[in-house]
Amino acid sequence: MRPDRAFNWSCRPAQFILHGGPLQQWAGRMNVCSLLWMFLAVAVAGCTLAPQRDALDVARRYSEAISSGDVDALVQLTEPEVLKRVPVEDFRKLLTSLLVERDENVLSIRDEIGAVSEMFVDETGMHFFVENRRTTTQKDDIQVEVDNFYLLTSRDFGRSWRVLDNSCVDEAWIRGIAPGWTGNPAAPRQDVRTTQVAAKILGKTPLPPPRPSLK
């Protein structure tokens, strides 16, 4: 779903949620906690909140913090499960080394968000994938563009959202944060491109980087 298309969910009466139709069949196959979480998330989000808008807003703030090197904001917006596994001060030092005290050959790091997925819900909360592109410009006129994504999660029915930055983790982390994810919606495509800025300006196709020797 495009970022500029807002949810238009309507509230449903409790008796419709609990009785009749395919929901009784789902209840027989789904974990009771997951089913309850889904009902509550849909009811609350549809009546009082705009979960897609709010998740995108947090993703945008996280992206801007990457571009500006705002380590405090990044720590505040990071998924708590990450900070349970990595001590906060160690995580802060890592971000500082990458974004503030970065390699002397790095001129700038720019992060931008893209499209957002459909929302998916499991027993842990509400989730979205949000595409992002991170561009690193180096002194040698080389730009590295990385297409990746964030996992946005809310555990309080959409009142607050936190970010798992997939550029630093793998799929096991995604399933650790959202264990009910079945692969639908699909995780956004990942890609890495390296180009020479001078060649881009001249409209020429840069030569591919040499392959490492096997010797």
Contacts in CASP RR format, 6 or more apart in sequence:
PFRMAT RR
TARGET T0000
AUTHOR 0000-0000-0000
METHOD contacts of the structure
MODEL  1
MRPDRAFNWSCRPAQFILHGGPLQQWAGRMNVCSLLWMFLAVAVAGCTLA
PQRDALDVARRYSEAISSGDVDALVQLTEPEVLKRVPVEDFRKLLTSLLV
ERDENVLSIRDEIGAVSEMFVDETGMHFFVENRRTTTQKDDIQVEVDNFY
LLTSRDFGRSWRVLDNSCVDEAWIRGIAPGWTGNPAAPRQDVRTTQVAAK
ILGKTPLPPPRPSLK
1 52 0 8 1.000
1 115 0 8 1.000
1 116 0 8 1.000
1 117 0 8 1.000
1 118 0 8 1.000
2 115 0 8 1.000
2 116 0 8 1.000
3 52 0 8 1.000
3 56 0 8 1.000
3 113 0 8 1.000
3 114 0 8 1.000
3 115 0 8 1.000
3 116 0 8 1.000
6 50 0 8 1.000
6 52 0 8 1.000
6 53 0 8 1.000
7 45 0 8 1.000
7 46 0 8 1.000
7 50 0 8 1.000
7 51 0 8 1.000
7 52 0 8 1.000
7 53 0 8 1.000
7 119 0 8 1.000
9 42 0 8 1.000
9 45 0 8 1.000
9 46 0 8 1.000
10 46 0 8 1.000
11 43 0 8 1.000
11 46 0 8 1.000
11 47 0 8 1.000
12 42 0 8 1.000
12 43 0 8 1.000
17 23 0 8 1.000
17 39 0 8 1.000
17 43 0 8 1.000
26 35 0 8 1.000
27 35 0 8 1.000
31 123 0 8 1.000
33 123 0 8 1.000
34 121 0 8 1.000
34 122 0 8 1.000
34 123 0 8 1.000
34 180 0 8 1.000
37 121 0 8 1.000
37 122 0 8 1.000
37 123 0 8 1.000
37 124 0 8 1.000
37 125 0 8 1.000
38 121 0 8 1.000
40 157 0 8 1.000
41 121 0 8 1.000
41 125 0 8 1.000
41 126 0 8 1.000
41 157 0 8 1.000
41 158 0 8 1.000
42 121 0 8 1.000
44 157 0 8 1.000
44 158 0 8 1.000
45 51 0 8 1.000
45 119 0 8 1.000
45 126 0 8 1.000
45 157 0 8 1.000
45 158 0 8 1.000
49 157 0 8 1.000
49 158 0 8 1.000
49 159 0 8 1.000
51 119 0 8 1.000
51 126 0 8 1.000
51 128 0 8 1.000
51 154 0 8 1.000
51 158 0 8 1.000
52 116 0 8 1.000
52 119 0 8 1.000
52 128 0 8 1.000
54 154 0 8 1.000
54 158 0 8 1.000
54 161 0 8 1.000
55 116 0 8 1.000
55 128 0 8 1.000
55 130 0 8 1.000
55 152 0 8 1.000
55 154 0 8 1.000
55 158 0 8 1.000
55 161 0 8 1.000
56 113 0 8 1.000
56 116 0 8 1.000
56 128 0 8 1.000
56 130 0 8 1.000
58 77 0 8 1.000
58 152 0 8 1.000
58 161 0 8 1.000
58 162 0 8 1.000
58 163 0 8 1.000
59 113 0 8 1.000
59 116 0 8 1.000
59 130 0 8 1.000
59 132 0 8 1.000
59 150 0 8 1.000
59 152 0 8 1.000
59 161 0 8 1.000
59 163 0 8 1.000
60 113 0 8 1.000
61 73 0 8 1.000
61 77 0 8 1.000
62 73 0 8 1.000
62 74 0 8 1.000
62 77 0 8 1.000
62 150 0 8 1.000
62 163 0 8 1.000
62 165 0 8 1.000
63 111 0 8 1.000
63 112 0 8 1.000
63 113 0 8 1.000
63 132 0 8 1.000
64 70 0 8 1.000
64 111 0 8 1.000
65 71 0 8 1.000
65 73 0 8 1.000
65 74 0 8 1.000
65 77 0 8 1.000
66 74 0 8 1.000
66 99 0 8 1.000
66 109 0 8 1.000
66 111 0 8 1.000
66 134 0 8 1.000
67 109 0 8 1.000
67 110 0 8 1.000
67 111 0 8 1.000
69 95 0 8 1.000
69 99 0 8 1.000
69 100 0 8 1.000
69 109 0 8 1.000
71 92 0 8 1.000
71 95 0 8 1.000
71 96 0 8 1.000
71 99 0 8 1.000
71 100 0 8 1.000
74 95 0 8 1.000
74 99 0 8 1.000
75 83 0 8 1.000
75 88 0 8 1.000
75 91 0 8 1.000
75 92 0 8 1.000
75 95 0 8 1.000
77 162 0 8 1.000
77 163 0 8 1.000
78 91 0 8 1.000
78 162 0 8 1.000
78 163 0 8 1.000
78 164 0 8 1.000
78 165 0 8 1.000
79 151 0 8 1.000
79 153 0 8 1.000
79 162 0 8 1.000
79 163 0 8 1.000
79 164 0 8 1.000
79 177 0 8 1.000
80 162 0 8 1.000
81 164 0 8 1.000
81 176 0 8 1.000
81 177 0 8 1.000
82 91 0 8 1.000
82 164 0 8 1.000
82 169 0 8 1.000
82 173 0 8 1.000
83 91 0 8 1.000
86 94 0 8 1.000
99 109 0 8 1.000
102 109 0 8 1.000
104 139 0 8 1.000
105 138 0 8 1.000
105 139 0 8 1.000
105 140 0 8 1.000
106 136 0 8 1.000
106 137 0 8 1.000
106 138 0 8 1.000
106 139 0 8 1.000
107 137 0 8 1.000
107 138 0 8 1.000
107 139 0 8 1.000
108 136 0 8 1.000
108 137 0 8 1.000
109 134 0 8 1.000
109 135 0 8 1.000
109 136 0 8 1.000
109 137 0 8 1.000
110 134 0 8 1.000
110 135 0 8 1.000
110 137 0 8 1.000
111 132 0 8 1.000
111 133 0 8 1.000
111 134 0 8 1.000
111 135 0 8 1.000
112 132 0 8 1.000
112 133 0 8 1.000
112 135 0 8 1.000
113 130 0 8 1.000
113 131 0 8 1.000
113 132 0 8 1.000
113 150 0 8 1.000
114 130 0 8 1.000
114 131 0 8 1.000
114 132 0 8 1.000
114 133 0 8 1.000
115 130 0 8 1.000
115 131 0 8 1.000
115 188 0 8 1.000
116 128 0 8 1.000
116 129 0 8 1.000
116 130 0 8 1.000
116 131 0 8 1.000
117 128 0 8 1.000
117 129 0 8 1.000
117 130 0 8 1.000
117 185 0 8 1.000
117 188 0 8 1.000
118 128 0 8 1.000
118 185 0 8 1.000
119 126 0 8 1.000
119 127 0 8 1.000
119 128 0 8 1.000
120 126 0 8 1.000
120 127 0 8 1.000
120 128 0 8 1.000
120 178 0 8 1.000
120 180 0 8 1.000
120 181 0 8 1.000
120 184 0 8 1.000
120 185 0 8 1.000
121 127 0 8 1.000
122 178 0 8 1.000
122 179 0 8 1.000
122 180 0 8 1.000
122 181 0 8 1.000
123 179 0 8 1.000
123 180 0 8 1.000
124 153 0 8 1.000
124 155 0 8 1.000
124 177 0 8 1.000
124 178 0 8 1.000
124 179 0 8 1.000
124 180 0 8 1.000
125 153 0 8 1.000
125 154 0 8 1.000
125 155 0 8 1.000
125 178 0 8 1.000
126 153 0 8 1.000
126 154 0 8 1.000
126 157 0 8 1.000
126 158 0 8 1.000
127 151 0 8 1.000
127 152 0 8 1.000
127 153 0 8 1.000
127 154 0 8 1.000
127 177 0 8 1.000
127 178 0 8 1.000
127 181 0 8 1.000
128 151 0 8 1.000
128 152 0 8 1.000
129 149 0 8 1.000
129 150 0 8 1.000
129 151 0 8 1.000
129 152 0 8 1.000
129 185 0 8 1.000
129 187 0 8 1.000
129 188 0 8 1.000
130 149 0 8 1.000
130 150 0 8 1.000
130 152 0 8 1.000
131 147 0 8 1.000
131 148 0 8 1.000
131 149 0 8 1.000
131 188 0 8 1.000
132 147 0 8 1.000
132 148 0 8 1.000
132 149 0 8 1.000
132 150 0 8 1.000
132 167 0 8 1.000
133 145 0 8 1.000
133 146 0 8 1.000
133 147 0 8 1.000
133 148 0 8 1.000
134 145 0 8 1.000
134 146 0 8 1.000
134 148 0 8 1.000
134 167 0 8 1.000
135 143 0 8 1.000
135 144 0 8 1.000
135 145 0 8 1.000
135 146 0 8 1.000
136 143 0 8 1.000
136 144 0 8 1.000
136 146 0 8 1.000
137 143 0 8 1.000
137 197 0 8 1.000
138 144 0 8 1.000
141 196 0 8 1.000
141 197 0 8 1.000
141 198 0 8 1.000
142 194 0 8 1.000
142 195 0 8 1.000
142 196 0 8 1.000
142 197 0 8 1.000
143 194 0 8 1.000
143 195 0 8 1.000
143 196 0 8 1.000
143 197 0 8 1.000
143 200 0 8 1.000
144 192 0 8 1.000
144 193 0 8 1.000
144 194 0 8 1.000
145 192 0 8 1.000
145 193 0 8 1.000
145 194 0 8 1.000
145 195 0 8 1.000
146 167 0 8 1.000
146 190 0 8 1.000
146 191 0 8 1.000
146 192 0 8 1.000
147 188 0 8 1.000
147 189 0 8 1.000
147 190 0 8 1.000
147 191 0 8 1.000
147 192 0 8 1.000
148 166 0 8 1.000
148 167 0 8 1.000
148 188 0 8 1.000
148 190 0 8 1.000
149 166 0 8 1.000
149 187 0 8 1.000
149 188 0 8 1.000
149 190 0 8 1.000
150 163 0 8 1.000
150 164 0 8 1.000
150 165 0 8 1.000
150 166 0 8 1.000
151 163 0 8 1.000
151 164 0 8 1.000
151 166 0 8 1.000
151 174 0 8 1.000
151 177 0 8 1.000
151 178 0 8 1.000
152 161 0 8 1.000
152 162 0 8 1.000
152 163 0 8 1.000
152 164 0 8 1.000
153 161 0 8 1.000
153 162 0 8 1.000
153 164 0 8 1.000
153 177 0 8 1.000
153 178 0 8 1.000
154 160 0 8 1.000
154 161 0 8 1.000
154 162 0 8 1.000
164 173 0 8 1.000
164 174 0 8 1.000
164 177 0 8 1.000
166 173 0 8 1.000
166 174 0 8 1.000
166 187 0 8 1.000
166 190 0 8 1.000
171 187 0 8 1.000
174 181 0 8 1.000
174 187 0 8 1.000
175 181 0 8 1.000
194 209 0 8 1.000
195 206 0 8 1.000
196 206 0 8 1.000
199 205 0 8 1.000
199 206 0 8 1.000
200 206 0 8 1.000
END
